[in-house]
Amino acid sequence: MRSRWIAAAAAAVSLALPAGSAQAQAPASGRLNPVIDLLSSNQPVFGLYAPANRRARPGGPALPPDSVKSMAQLAQEALAYKRADYLFEGTMEYNFDQSYPAFQQFASALATGGNLQKGKAPRFTHPVFVKTPEIAPDPAVAAARIGKQLNEGVSGIVFVDVQSADELKKGIAALRFKANGGTRSDDVGSAPARWGMTEAEYKAKADLWPLNPKGELVTFTIVESKEGLAKIREIAAVPGVGVLFPGAGTLRGVFSTTDANGQRKFDEAAWEAAIQSVLAACKEFKVPCGYPAGAADIEMRMKQGFSVFVIGWGEPGFKAVELGRAAGKR
C-alpha cells in the first residue's frame, strides 16, 4: 500500500479525456460522492495515488529546484486525469504534523481547480480519500487528526493496520458528529465550502455510508498484521465498514524472514493465504474488498472477487485503470 508511481504531468494530460468530454464516473444520482454510487451498485472502483514530487535518495544529491512541483501544480495534474474514481492520499500516515500542511495546500488547490462539479446536483470529480495514522496508540489523538482531515473536505478516511474491532469502532466514531452517536467535534473548518454547502447542510450530509444511507463519507480499513488477520471476521463485521483491504505490500514483510545466512525469504503461500482470508471475510459479511493492484494483477484480483482498487500514479497505473475498467465493463 505504501509505494507510489511518479510520472510527469504530461503523462497525465496525455491520458485525460478531451476538454469538455464527460467525466468517466458513476451515473449521476444526486450524490456528492460518486464512489458511493459505484459501491452501492456493485461496480468496480478504481482509485489512484495522488501525484507527488519525487523524493531525493537518502545520502544522495538534492533534487533540482525546477523538478519540484507546487501543490497547485500537483493538484492540476491530478485533475487532468479523468479516468479514476477517486484520489488516494497517503502522505499523512507516518508524520502527520509534517505532512498535514502540504495536504491542506493540495486540498485547497483541488477545490480552486474545480474538483466540485457545481449545479443542481453538486458532485466531486475527484473525491479524496486520505490515510490517517494508527488509531490504537492514542484514540483521542487519532480522533483529533481525523477531524482535521475531515475539515479539509475529504470524502473518505483510510484506517491503517487495524488490529481489532474495538479499534475500528473508535475510528468510525471519530468520523461521526455527536448527534449521530460519534465523537467528532462540531468544528467543520473548510469542509462546507469545499462541499459547496452551508454548515448545516454539511453536518446533515457528512455522515458515514452505509450506516447512514444518505451519508457521503466512506471508510477504507486496511488489515496488515498477523494480529489483525487473526481477528479479520470481527473487523469485517463492524457496522460502518465501507471497504476492507489486505495491506498486501506490508504483509509481504510480515511473511518474510531472514535465514542464518542473512538472506531474506518470502513465504508467498502464507502471504496469499492472508490475502484470501481477508477476501473470505469480505464475502461472508458482504463488504466490498479492496486491493493495491497494478497492471500485472488487477484482472486476476477482479476475478477473485476484489472490487475496489488503489493504484500507483503514472503510466503503469493508468494502464491498470484501463485494464480494470475493460474487465469491469466500465
ABEGO torsion letter per residue (X at the ends): XABBBBBBAAAAAAABBBBGBBBBBBBBAGBABAAAAAAAAGBBBBBBBBBBBBBBBBGBBBBBAAABBBAAAAAAAAAABAABABBBBAAAAABAAAAAAAAAAAAAAAAAAGABBBEABBBBABBBBBBBBBAAABAAAAAAAAAAAAAAGBABBBBBGBABAAAAAAAAAAABBAAAGBABBABAEAAAAAAGBBAAAAAAABBBOAABAABABBBBBBBABAAAAAAAAAAAABBGBABBBBBAAAAAAAABBBBAAGBBBBBAAAAAAAAAAAAAAAAAAGBBBBBBBBAAAAAAAAAAGBABBBBBBEAAAAAAAAAAAAAAGX
